[in-house]
Amino acid sequence: MGRFLWDIFPEGSRAGGAPFNVAYNVHKMGIDVNMLSKIGNDELGKKLTDQIKSWEISTDYIQVDEKYPTSTVIAKIDEHNEATYEIINNVAWDFIEFLPEHKELVSNAEAFVFGSLSARNEKSKETLLQLLEFAKLKIFDVNFRPPFTEVELIKTLLQKADIVKMNKAELKQILEFIGKEYNNEEESVAFLQNHFDIKEVILTKGSKGAKYFVGDKNYSFEAVPITVADTVGSGDAFLSGFISKRIKNENPEEIIKQSISLGAFITSKSGACPDYEYSEFENFKNQKF
């Protein structure tokens, strides 16, 4: 659940938003997905709907708002191929409504993915908290986007999550929220697992790889070398790879191999949702591992 929007780059517009980027790449892994979001009753919303249909992804749970516009984000790429975003407030996905059919949808889903930004507005926050009551596997992609980092909300979402994905900066920020000093990765993550009763934590570290904490065990993985096109959606692709193996209860090594491979594969291409075939990704992964 969350934002579905147009990322506005200097060279043009691309469909995006972290939850949608995840859905797109999970779909590319051959898994059925549903995106729960909201667009405006406007030309940009119609173009988003047409785009998602062309990718053969369901639009059944994308609501249309008569008052608020389809979301746009101003995206910039710096000299290091890193992206920054200007996120506009009071847009359609801020007002996602809970509907009776959502209970069955979420209850039957293998995983329910959400982020902190999805709940920046009271309406979507209320909907998210209702949906979390029905989800059987709750995956929280922290994905901080200042200034939308309400401390009490973050604590609530951490308490409700089964799996949390964060980067090192977000790990330190969460520790600061609860008055705990950062020592090292293992001790800090273990503290959060105990404090919030989190079963699994994914810690992404960019070019330094990732760590996967499962109960009291953790697994470290190096990043794979690539030529970076841009970093837009790389973390979302990593999470997509994780989900595609985690819902099949693969072993931790296979899960993170898929995660790192898909994150690197998308980073080697332009944009968060490039056109590709699954076989192309498999060839890439086999060359890297």
C-alpha positions in Angstrom: 0.0 0.0 0.0 1.2 3.5 -0.7 2.2 6.0 -3.3 1.7 5.6 -7.0 2.9 8.7 -8.9 4.9 10.3 -11.7 8.6 10.9 -11.0 9.5 14.0 -12.9 13.1 13.8 -14.2 14.9 16.4 -16.3 14.7 14.0 -19.3 11.0 13.2 -18.8 8.4 11.5 -16.5 8.4 7.9 -15.2 5.7 6.0 -13.3 7.0 5.3 -9.8 6.7 5.6 -6.0 8.4 3.0 -3.8 5.4 0.7 -3.2 4.7 0.6 -7.0 8.4 0.0 -7.8 8.3 -3.0 -5.5 5.1 -4.3 -7.1 6.4 -3.8 -10.6 9.6 -5.9 -9.9 7.8 -8.6 -7.9 5.4 -8.9 -10.9 8.5 -9.3 -13.1 9.6 -12.2 -10.9 6.4 -14.0 -12.0 4.3 -13.3 -8.8 0.8 -11.9 -8.8 0.6 -8.4 -7.2 -2.1 -5.9 -6.3 -1.3 -2.2 -5.7 -3.5 -0.4 -3.2 -3.2 3.3 -3.9 -5.1 6.3 -5.1 -4.8 8.6 -8.1 -6.6 11.8 -9.1 -9.4 12.0 -11.6 -7.1 13.8 -14.1 -5.0 13.2 -17.1 -1.9 12.2 -15.1 -4.0 9.6 -13.3 -5.4 8.2 -16.6 -1.9 7.9 -18.0 -0.7 6.0 -14.9 -3.7 3.6 -15.2 -2.9 3.1 -18.9 0.8 2.5 -18.0 0.1 -0.1 -15.3 -2.4 -1.9 -17.6 0.2 -2.1 -20.3 2.5 -3.9 -17.8 -0.4 -6.4 -17.1 -0.6 -5.4 -13.4 -4.0 -5.2 -11.8 -5.6 -1.8 -11.3 -8.5 -3.3 -9.3 -7.5 -1.6 -6.0 -6.3 1.7 -7.3 -8.9 4.3 -6.1 -9.8 7.5 -7.9 -10.1 10.8 -6.0 -12.4 13.5 -7.2 -10.7 16.3 -5.1 -7.0 15.7 -4.9 -4.6 15.4 -7.8 -2.4 12.5 -9.0 0.9 12.7 -7.2 4.1 14.0 -8.8 7.6 14.1 -7.4 10.4 16.2 -8.7 13.4 13.9 -9.0 17.1 15.0 -9.5 20.1 12.9 -10.2 23.5 14.2 -8.9 27.0 13.7 -10.3 27.2 10.4 -8.3 24.0 9.0 -10.0 22.2 9.4 -6.6 18.6 10.5 -6.7 16.9 13.1 -4.5 13.2 13.8 -4.4 10.8 16.8 -3.7 7.6 15.1 -2.6 4.5 17.2 -2.9 1.9 17.1 -0.1 -1.9 16.6 -0.2 -2.2 14.4 -3.2 -4.5 11.5 -4.0 -2.6 8.7 -2.2 -2.7 10.7 1.0 -6.4 9.9 1.1 -6.6 6.1 0.5 -9.9 4.7 1.9 -10.5 1.4 3.7 -13.1 -0.6 1.8 -14.8 -3.9 2.8 -13.1 -5.8 0.0 -9.7 -4.9 1.4 -10.1 -7.3 4.3 -10.2 -10.4 2.0 -7.4 -9.0 -0.3 -5.0 -8.4 2.5 -5.9 -11.6 4.5 -5.2 -13.8 1.5 -2.0 -12.0 0.4 1.3 -13.8 1.0 2.9 -10.5 2.1 1.7 -7.0 2.8 4.3 -4.3 2.1 4.1 -0.7 3.5 6.3 2.3 4.2 6.3 5.1 6.7 5.6 7.8 4.1 2.3 6.1 3.2 0.9 7.2 6.6 2.0 10.9 6.5 -1.7 11.9 6.2 -4.3 10.9 8.8 -6.7 9.3 6.3 -4.2 7.0 4.7 -2.6 6.3 8.2 -6.0 5.2 9.5 -6.4 2.9 6.5 -3.0 1.4 6.9 -3.5 0.6 10.5 -6.8 -1.1 9.7 -5.1 -3.2 6.9 -2.3 -4.3 9.2 -4.8 -6.1 11.4 -5.5 -8.5 8.6 -2.0 -9.1 7.1 -0.3 -12.4 7.8 3.2 -11.3 6.8 3.8 -7.5 7.4 6.9 -6.1 5.7 7.9 -2.6 6.7 10.1 -0.7 4.2 11.2 2.2 6.5 12.2 4.5 3.6 12.4 7.7 5.5 11.6 10.9 3.6 12.1 13.9 5.8 10.2 15.8 7.1 7.7 13.0 7.2 9.2 11.1 10.1 6.8 11.2 13.0 8.5 9.4 15.8 5.4 7.8 17.5 4.1 6.6 14.1 7.5 5.0 13.3 7.4 3.2 16.7 3.9 2.0 16.0 4.7 0.6 12.6 7.9 -1.1 13.9 5.8 -2.8 16.6 3.4 -4.1 14.0 6.0 -5.4 11.5 7.2 -9.0 11.0 10.0 -7.9 8.7 11.7 -4.5 8.6 14.0 -3.3 5.8 16.2 -0.3 6.5 19.5 1.2 5.6 22.3 2.1 8.1 21.3 5.8 8.3 17.7 4.7 9.1 18.9 2.3 11.7 20.8 5.1 13.5 17.8 7.4 13.2 15.5 4.8 14.8 17.9 4.2 17.7 18.0 8.0 18.2 14.2 8.1 18.4 14.2 5.7 21.3 17.2 7.2 23.1 19.7 4.4 22.3 23.3 4.9 21.1 24.6 3.1 18.0 27.3 0.6 18.9 27.7 -1.7 15.9 25.3 -3.3 13.4 24.8 -6.6 15.2 24.1 -5.2 18.6 22.0 -2.3 17.3 19.8 -4.5 15.2 19.5 -7.1 18.0 18.3 -4.3 20.3 15.6 -3.2 17.9 14.5 -6.8 17.3 14.0 -7.3 21.1 12.6 -3.8 21.7 9.9 -4.0 19.0 9.6 -7.8 18.8 10.7 -7.9 15.1 11.4 -11.4 13.7 13.6 -10.4 10.7 15.6 -7.3 9.7 17.2 -6.5 6.4 20.0 -4.0 6.6 21.0 -2.6 3.3 24.5 -1.0 2.9 24.7 0.0 -0.8 28.1 -0.8 -2.3 29.0 -2.6 1.0 26.2 -5.2 0.5 23.6 -6.2 3.0 22.9 -8.2 6.2 19.9 -10.3 6.9 19.0 -10.9 10.6 16.7 -13.8 11.3 16.0 -14.3 15.0 19.4 -14.5 16.7 21.3 -15.3 13.5 22.6 -13.0 10.8 24.0 -13.4 7.3 26.3 -11.0 5.5 26.5 -10.6 1.8 28.8 -8.5 -0.4 27.4 -6.3 -3.2 28.1 -7.4 -6.8 30.1 -5.1 -9.1 28.2 -3.2 -11.7 28.3 -0.1 -13.8 25.7 2.2 -12.3 23.1 3.9 -14.6 21.3 5.5 -11.7 20.2 4.5 -8.1 16.5 5.2 -8.6 14.5 2.3 -7.1 17.5 0.2 -6.3 16.4 -0.4 -2.7 12.9 -1.1 -4.0 14.2 -3.7 -6.4 16.3 -5.3 -3.6 13.1 -5.6 -1.6 11.3 -7.1 -4.6 14.0 -9.8 -4.9 13.7 -10.5 -1.2 9.9 -10.9 -1.3 10.1 -13.2 -4.4 12.1 -15.7 -2.4 10.9 -15.1 1.1 7.3 -15.9 0.4 8.5 -19.3 -0.9 10.4 -19.9 2.4 13.8 -20.2 0.6 16.9 -20.4 2.7 18.5 -17.0 3.8 21.4 -17.4 1.3 19.0 -17.8 -1.7 16.8 -15.0 -0.4 19.6 -12.4 -0.2 21.3 -13.6 -3.4 18.1 -12.8 -5.2 17.7 -9.5 -3.4 21.3 -8.3 -4.1 21.1 -9.5 -7.7 17.8 -7.7 -8.5 18.9 -4.5 -6.7 22.2 -4.5 -8.8 20.4 -5.4 -12.0 18.0 -2.5 -11.7 20.8 -0.1 -10.7 22.6 -1.0 -13.9 19.6 0.3 -15.9 17.9 3.7 -16.0 14.9 4.1 -13.8 13.1 2.0 -11.2 10.9 0.2 -13.6 12.9 -0.6 -16.7 11.5 -3.0 -19.3 13.1 -6.4 -19.0 12.4 -10.1 -19.2 12.9 -12.5 -16.3 15.4 -14.5 -18.4 17.5 -11.4 -18.7 17.6 -11.0 -15.0 18.4 -14.7 -14.5 21.4 -14.4 -16.9 22.6 -11.4 -15.0 22.3 -13.2 -11.6 24.1 -16.3 -12.9 27.0 -14.2 -14.1 27.4 -12.5 -10.7 27.1 -15.6 -8.5 
